């Protein structure tokens, strides 16, 4: 059974990684970023929900005492 020649694998993997890195660098360099980013004002909605006005507690079944 013939042996698999792996002598060129390092060259192929290295050149592939380098090519992908260069392509990503070129793509990222073409992005336009704003010069002075400003904060966006968030409008809070004051909605009154029934569950916001009262205190509720959720019991986990594992925390309840065992039922005999």
Steps between C-alpha positions, in 0.01 A plus 500: 500500500655834398583762761318834502734783408452770766802712415294775332230519767677759714547727198137466394359560849730797561418664169126442551506660846703794369262548206191493723664748739583739215149475355343579837735791552404644162130459575531663841707789366222597258242549776404857578496583868344820639759754612317616813257244631217651699278346762157399388223618728279219612137583560365304793140401475309523825263213459314376803456127502298316764804300609709814551273644768505201733770278638498143378710205595553188297566185699721236352360148547835388638487761778156402625475263796447138401138396486419176674 
